[in-house]
């Protein structure tokens, strides 16, 4: 483990290091006798650089049957 551990608080929601975590879909907490807990949090979010890419600028795989795949920045429309 590195340095100081994250501080987790349950107070009308889940707070980690003083910041409330919104849009949580699942939380799992496991505690042991060493006074440490393992916290697994699943939440919804928009990933910058992934979810907000303009569809026209996305890359597409272009290949002919029985040929190796080739990465291109062109999107075929049919």
C-alpha positions in Angstrom: 0.0 0.0 0.0 1.2 3.5 -0.7 1.1 6.3 1.8 -2.2 7.4 3.4 -5.4 5.4 2.7 -8.5 6.9 1.3 -11.0 8.1 4.0 -14.5 6.7 3.3 -17.6 8.0 5.1 -21.2 7.0 4.9 -23.3 10.1 5.5 -26.5 10.4 3.4 -24.4 8.9 0.6 -20.9 7.8 0.0 -18.1 10.3 0.6 -14.4 9.6 -0.3 -11.7 12.0 0.8 -14.4 14.6 1.4 -16.0 14.3 -2.1 -19.5 12.9 -2.5 -19.7 10.1 -5.2 -22.9 10.5 -7.3 -24.7 8.1 -9.6 -23.6 5.0 -7.7 -25.1 1.7 -9.0 -23.4 -0.7 -6.6 -21.2 -0.6 -3.4 -19.5 -3.6 -1.8 -17.6 -3.3 1.5 -15.5 -6.1 3.0 -14.0 -5.6 6.4 -11.4 -7.7 8.3 -9.7 -7.8 11.7 -6.9 -5.5 10.6 -9.2 -2.5 10.9 -9.1 -2.0 7.1 -12.0 -2.3 4.6 -12.0 -3.1 0.9 -14.5 -0.8 -0.8 -15.6 -1.5 -4.4 -17.8 1.2 -6.0 -19.5 1.1 -9.4 -20.9 4.3 -10.7 -22.1 5.9 -14.0 -20.1 8.6 -15.6 -19.1 10.2 -18.9 -15.5 9.4 -19.7 -13.7 12.4 -21.3 -12.0 11.3 -24.5 -14.2 8.3 -24.9 -17.9 9.1 -24.4 -17.8 12.6 -25.8 -16.0 11.9 -29.1 -17.8 13.2 -32.2 -19.0 10.2 -34.2 -17.6 11.6 -37.4 -14.0 11.6 -35.9 -14.1 8.0 -34.6 -11.9 5.4 -36.2 -13.4 2.4 -38.0 -12.0 -1.0 -39.0 -12.1 -1.5 -42.8 -11.3 -4.8 -44.4 -12.3 -6.9 -47.3 -13.3 -10.6 -46.8 -10.2 -12.8 -46.2 -7.9 -9.8 -45.8 -6.2 -8.6 -42.6 -7.9 -5.8 -40.7 -6.7 -2.2 -41.5 -7.4 0.7 -39.2 -8.6 3.8 -41.0 -10.1 7.2 -40.1 -12.8 6.8 -42.7 -16.3 5.5 -41.8 -18.2 3.7 -44.6 -21.9 4.5 -45.0 -24.2 2.3 -46.8 
